[in-house]
Amino acid sequence: MNLTNICKEVGIHNSKGYSILMTLKRFGLVERDPVSKTYSLGVGLAHLGRRALEGIDLKDIATPYLTELARKTGETALFGILNAEQLFVIAKQEGTHRIGVNIGLGHRFHMTAGAHGKAIVAFMSPAEQKRVLGRKKLYFYGDPSRLDMERLRSDLALCRKRGFAEDAGDLQPGVNAVSSPVFGADSAIVGCIILIGTYPIDRMKEFGPLVADTAKRVSEDLGGDMDNTFVGGLGL
């Protein structure tokens, strides 16, 4: 926008607006095109954004939501962050049932394992999906030898439609999980919310929307928006 339009939108005089813009420009927060004489956001904001993200404690953000999810379902709620090929559990809230699943903080899952693996890959771009699914060993259903691409295509498409993925005892018999991805400010996948336990399979459809809503709220606190993430066709 040019100076006149900016000042009109903000409701200040042009001279005052010019002074403010020059100050912002000096710190790299605003850039001015000398040809069109219009202003745009500057690269200095990227530095401020990184500093802000470094000051965010992901565990503190996720914990209240995990507590609420565990209270509503009675099951164990986890928040894992994605790092290279692993999903690291950094926050958890135990369920209220006496019989549950004991997963400690710092526990590592493979990126493609079970419900969270489907949730992560389902919301990747086609190029990223192609890269991941081209690997020799994939753990969506536990043992890589059990991989069924037709089943996986169906599961990923269903996850994109509903916002959550399921694992009905494939990783460990009797242990079920529902998972949804968490997004950061740049719409990249930061990690996943996982609800895991020995609950009946038929409760997954009830728990799934709760997990998806939890992931969406955590994403919003991180500056992400699940509704505006990549929604193109699956690159399978």
C-alpha positions in Angstrom: 0.0 0.0 0.0 1.1 3.6 -0.5 1.5 6.2 2.3 -1.9 7.8 1.7 -3.8 4.6 1.8 -2.0 3.4 4.9 -2.7 6.6 6.8 -6.3 6.5 5.7 -6.8 3.0 7.0 -5.0 3.8 10.3 -6.7 7.2 10.7 -3.6 9.4 11.1 -2.1 12.3 9.2 0.3 11.6 6.4 3.3 13.3 8.1 2.9 11.2 11.2 2.4 8.0 9.2 5.6 8.8 7.2 7.6 9.3 10.4 6.4 6.0 11.8 7.0 4.1 8.6 10.6 5.4 8.4 11.3 4.3 11.9 9.9 0.8 11.1 12.0 0.8 7.9 15.1 1.6 9.9 14.7 -1.6 11.9 13.8 -3.7 8.9 10.2 -4.2 9.9 8.9 -2.4 6.8 10.3 -2.1 3.2 9.6 0.7 0.7 9.6 0.1 -3.1 11.3 3.2 -4.6 9.6 2.8 -7.9 6.0 2.3 -6.9 6.5 4.1 -3.6 4.5 1.4 -1.8 5.3 -0.2 1.6 5.3 -3.9 2.5 6.3 -5.9 5.6 10.1 -6.3 6.1 12.3 -9.3 6.7 13.0 -8.0 10.3 9.6 -9.5 11.3 11.0 -13.0 10.6 13.6 -12.5 13.3 11.0 -11.3 15.7 8.8 -14.3 14.8 11.6 -16.7 15.5 12.4 -15.0 18.9 8.7 -15.3 19.8 8.5 -19.0 18.9 11.7 -19.7 20.9 9.9 -18.2 24.0 6.9 -20.4 23.6 6.8 -23.4 25.9 4.9 -26.0 23.9 4.4 -28.2 26.9 2.7 -25.4 28.8 0.5 -24.6 25.9 -0.7 -28.1 25.3 -1.1 -29.3 28.9 -4.4 -27.6 29.7 -5.9 -29.0 26.6 -4.6 -32.5 27.3 -6.1 -32.3 30.8 -9.5 -31.4 29.4 -9.3 -34.2 26.8 -8.3 -36.8 29.4 -11.1 -35.7 31.7 -13.7 -36.0 29.0 -12.6 -39.4 27.7 -11.0 -41.0 30.7 -8.0 -42.0 28.5 -4.4 -40.9 28.3 -3.8 -37.8 26.1 -0.4 -37.1 24.6 1.3 -34.3 22.7 4.2 -35.2 20.6 6.5 -32.9 18.5 7.9 -33.9 15.2 11.7 -34.0 14.8 13.2 -35.6 11.7 12.0 -39.2 11.7 10.7 -39.3 15.2 7.7 -38.0 17.2 8.8 -37.1 20.8 6.2 -37.1 23.6 6.7 -33.8 25.5 3.4 -33.5 27.4 0.9 -36.0 28.7 -2.2 -36.4 30.9 -3.1 -39.7 32.3 -6.6 -41.0 32.1 -8.9 -41.9 35.0 -9.1 -45.6 34.2 -7.2 -48.0 36.4 -6.1 -50.0 33.3 -4.2 -47.7 30.9 -1.2 -47.3 28.7 2.0 -46.2 30.4 4.0 -43.9 28.0 6.5 -41.6 29.6 7.7 -38.1 28.6 10.4 -38.3 26.0 9.0 -41.5 24.5 9.8 -41.7 20.8 7.5 -43.0 18.1 8.6 -43.4 14.5 7.1 -40.7 12.3 5.0 -43.2 10.3 3.8 -45.4 13.1 0.1 -45.9 13.8 -2.6 -43.2 14.1 -0.2 -40.3 14.4 1.7 -41.5 11.3 -1.4 -41.4 9.3 -2.4 -38.0 10.7 1.0 -36.5 9.8 1.2 -38.0 6.3 -2.4 -37.3 5.4 -1.9 -33.5 5.8 1.4 -33.4 3.9 1.6 -31.9 0.4 1.7 -34.5 -2.5 5.4 -34.0 -2.9 6.1 -34.7 0.8 3.8 -37.7 0.7 5.6 -39.1 -2.3 8.9 -38.7 -0.6 7.8 -40.4 2.7 5.7 -43.2 1.1 8.6 -44.1 -1.2 10.6 -45.4 1.7 11.2 -49.2 2.1 10.1 -49.4 5.7 6.8 -47.8 6.8 5.2 -48.5 10.2 1.6 -47.4 9.7 0.4 -50.9 10.7 3.3 -52.0 12.8 5.5 -54.5 11.0 6.4 -53.0 7.6 5.7 -56.3 5.9 2.0 -55.7 6.8 1.7 -52.5 4.8 -1.3 -52.5 2.5 -1.2 -49.4 0.2 -4.9 -49.7 -0.7 -5.9 -49.6 2.9 -3.4 -46.8 3.6 -4.9 -44.7 0.7 -8.3 -45.1 2.2 -7.1 -44.3 5.8 -5.3 -41.2 4.7 -8.3 -39.9 2.6 -10.6 -40.6 5.6 -8.2 -38.7 7.9 -8.2 -35.7 5.6 -12.0 -35.7 5.6 -12.6 -36.1 9.3 -9.4 -34.5 10.7 -8.3 -37.5 12.7 -6.7 -40.9 12.1 -7.2 -44.2 13.9 -5.1 -47.2 15.0 -7.2 -50.1 16.0 -4.6 -52.3 17.7 -2.3 -52.6 14.7 0.8 -51.4 16.6 -0.1 -53.3 19.8 -3.1 -55.6 20.1 -5.7 -54.3 22.5 -4.3 -50.8 22.5 -6.2 -48.2 20.4 -5.3 -44.7 19.4 -6.8 -41.6 17.7 -4.6 -38.8 16.5 -4.8 -35.3 14.9 -2.0 -33.1 13.6 -0.9 -29.8 15.2 0.2 -27.0 12.9 2.5 -24.0 13.5 2.4 -20.4 12.3 3.8 -21.4 8.9 1.2 -24.1 8.4 3.9 -26.8 8.9 3.0 -29.8 11.0 4.6 -29.3 14.5 3.4 -32.6 16.0 0.3 -34.5 17.0 -2.3 -34.9 19.7 -2.8 -38.6 20.5 -5.5 -40.3 22.6 -4.3 -43.8 23.5 -5.8 -46.5 25.7 -7.6 -49.9 25.9 -10.9 -48.3 25.1 -13.3 -50.2 22.7 -12.9 -49.6 19.0 -16.4 -48.4 18.6 -15.5 -45.3 20.8 -13.0 -44.0 18.2 -15.7 -42.2 16.3 -16.8 -40.5 19.5 -13.2 -39.7 20.6 -12.0 -38.6 17.2 -13.8 -35.3 16.9 -12.6 -34.4 20.5 -9.0 -35.1 19.5 -9.4 -33.1 16.3 -10.8 -30.2 18.3 -8.0 -30.3 20.8 -5.4 -30.3 18.0 -7.1 -27.4 16.4 -7.1 -25.3 19.6 -3.4 -26.0 20.2 -2.6 -25.1 16.6 -4.5 -21.8 17.0 -2.4 -21.0 20.1 0.7 -21.7 18.1 -0.5 -19.3 15.3 -1.5 -22.1 13.0 -4.9 -22.8 11.4 -5.9 -26.3 10.5 -8.8 -25.0 8.4 -6.4 -23.2 6.0 -3.7 -25.9 5.6 -3.0 -27.7 2.4 -6.2 -29.5 1.3 -5.3 -30.7 -2.2 -5.5 -34.2 -3.5 -3.4 -37.0 -1.9 -0.1 -37.5 -3.7 -0.4 -41.3 -3.7 
